[in-house]
Amino acid sequence: MSDTDHKAEIAAKRARITELEAEIDGHRRALGEVPGRSPLAPAGFPALPVVDGVRFAATAAGVRYKTGRLDVMLATMPAGTAMAGTFTKSETRAAPVLWCQERIAALGGTAPTDMAIVVNAGNANAFTGDNGVTSVRTVMEATGDVIGIPAEACFMASTGVIGEPLPAERITRHLADLRDRLDPATIETAAQAIMTTDTFPKGAGGTYDLGGTSINIAGIAKGSGMIAPDMATMLVFIFTDAAITQPLLQQTVAALTDKTFNAITVDSDTSTSDTLLVAATGKAGGAVIESTEDPRYPAFQQALRDVMHDLALQVVRDGEGATKLAAIHISGAADEGAARRIGLAIANSPLVKTALAGEDPNWGRIVMAVGKSGERADRDKLSIRFGDILVADQGWIAESYTEKAGATYMQRAELDISVDVGIGAGAATVWTCDLTHGYITINADYRS
């Protein structure tokens, strides 16, 4: 047998293994061995407004999943769209991330042609060397050919297992069909197609007033595990018909990312594939917002922040195996950065997270996490609250606190934990979830 035949046989067997793994996953979900829809999930996918100029289509391409599951999404935007993005800071970031970073850097203004975004689930195309770069170029050139635009006007994001070559042909052979089925009202289907271990599709948006001009914003996200700042582990795609310059949109998205997607954590692990793209078509009309001094800018900024915040919290609500959503509020720190680092030390502590899972009001673990953060804290001024319950005050357990009150509060699905470290005026909030056996069940068998 020649080397070529050996390689072909290996490739065929790997493909069969992938098929069997997907079948096993489906059976385990049916048996309840893999957690179903998160108990923290919203009631359903929200009714999102149509964003003028944006269209979607999705298909089951079999990139990894062999059960007819949607796994490829195509979105298109019209010429004149401003595109902004933020990405993972991982030193092992995937080829699609590098491609998108190059495209964003080259923009500097609105696109002279239509634009497209292709997203696949099941394969992250990360740690795949030159093969990964070639796969991205192949998909982007094929997308450009099908849509009738340059490959450089196309963006790509991939999510799934790391270290396996992306079968680009499984995506490209569906592009013409996706183009023919593009529809402005199928954003929910697009949200389903980008899921991996997610238990529900994530969407947020609304209609907002900008000084007499009505704009729509609609966004989707995926994310469930490998979630930590820089910038969490997720794919996020937000669309608006607002008219804003690309440099100002980029500035706004970067700033808001720190307050939203960089303020959540599920397991302290940062992905190779994080991608957030925000596209503004300008189709709502009105003068283009060019400066933060524009009186309409604060309203736009707040609207975009609301959508980003909503999507970020949905990611935490879908934390792998999560049963609790916890907001960690830090005050009294040396500055905002110190407050953030203290908050993350608490939010990422396995001891704190397992206490949340066990509904154990073990505030000593919070004290521990504050101390290990490396930031200044005054032990004798430290205070802790569970919701409105004063647990510790001035470095000692509060006289009014009872273990029963703490235990009763911890039974809630959504928790607020407030800590003042008694040093300065720095404050920050981060969001996290508990750590349950469900997280182990999902990740012990997730091939990466």
Secondary structure, 3 states (H helix, E strand, C coil): CCHHHHHHHHHHHHHHHHHHHHHHHHHHHHHCCCCCCCCCCCCCCCCCCCCCCCEEEEECCCCCCCCCCCCEEEEEECCCCEEEEEECCCCCCCHHHHHHHHHHHHHCCCCCCCEEEEEEEEECCCCCHHHHHHHHHHHHHHHHHHHCCCHHHEEEEEEEECCCCCCHHHHHCCHHHHHHCCECCCHHHHHHHCCCCCCCCEEEEEEEEECCEEEEEEEEEECCCCCCCCCCCCEEEEEECCCECHHHHHHHHHHHHHHCHHHECCCCCCCCCCEEEEEECCCCCCCCECCCCCCCHHHHHHHHHHHHHHHHHHHHHCCCCCCCEEEEEEEEECCHHHHHHHHHHHHCCHHHHHHHHCCCCCHHHHHHHHHHCCCCCCCCCCEEEECCEEEEECCEECCCCCHHHHHHHCCCCEEEEEEECCCCCEEEEEEEECCCHHHHHHHHCCCC
